[in-house]
Amino acid sequence: MVHNISLSHLLHPPPSPLLIHNHHLHLHFLISLTTITTTTVHILFNQHNSPSMADKIHPSLKQSTGTTTTNPTFPATKAQLYNTTRPVYRPQPRRNRRSCCCSCCLWITFTILLLIIIAAVAGGVFYVLYRPHRPSFTVSSLHVSQFNLTSSNHLNTRFNFTVTARNPNKKLEFNFDSVSVSIDSKGVNVGDGSISPFVMPKKNTTRLKTIVSTTGRIVDDNSNLKSDLKNKKSLPLTIRLDTKVKVKIGSFKTKKVPIRVVCDGIRVTPPSGRTPTTASTSDVKCKVDLRIKIWKWTI
């Protein structure tokens, strides 16, 4: 069998299978190298331009402008956790009760001060116009007709008491209720009496008389009064007058005001028989005080 071999086959013989296989391997290697290079470049590019993990967690820590960066604070603030661009919630202001109470207290204090100022001004005007003075009292006489103590410690006394009341005012008149009279000696009440109601006109002097006595009053064994009576010593006496008075200014009358008159400095010697003794009243001083009652207390 004769094979026909052309000149082209002789000049360009066909590649062998081994050569073709090596050519394919070389081509695959180049393609793989190109792919790896491209992937590496792409990864480096993304790492340069993409944000870091810290930027993803705290995006507000990275400044949008400028090249200077600040270190993040730790722990993170509420603005960093909840985004600074979110509007801050501000509750509506409420009216404070304490401020209302303070305002009320201030107004009450201001009102009280204003009333005090008005009262002071009115009192000053009244004093300038009328020149008011308290009535005065003096003990005119005190006669002791009985002052003894029985064997059973029963006290019997009898005093003839005279007091002089004066009204020094030119424009004021005093109207007195009935006057309660009591006499004490060393803390023991030794007599009680009363004076009828009376009126003291302007610039007037009134003499008032009454009987002050006690019968069968029990005296304690340890009392100093008992020992002084047995020894016939001079005894100190204190006289108290309690009453209520109303002031009349022209046609205007005030309410009744309680007063107390206390007279100290009286000394008396108990009578030895039926002959009365006279108390010493030369050093007597009588003090007139207003008595103001506040609830249960009287001052």
Protein Blocks (a to p, Z undefined) as FASTA:
>chain_A
ZZdddfklmmmccddfklmmmmmmmmmmmmmmmmmmmmmmmmmmmmmmpccfklmmmmml
pcfedjbdcdddddddfklmnopkbccddddddddfklmmmmmmmmmmmmmmmmmmmmmm
mmmmmmmmnopaddddddfbdcdfbdcddfkopacdddddddddddfbfkbccddddddd
dddeehiafbdcddddddddehiacddddddddehiacdfklmklmmmmnopacdddddd
dddddddehjaccdddddddddehiacdddfblbdcdddfklgccdddddddehjacZZ
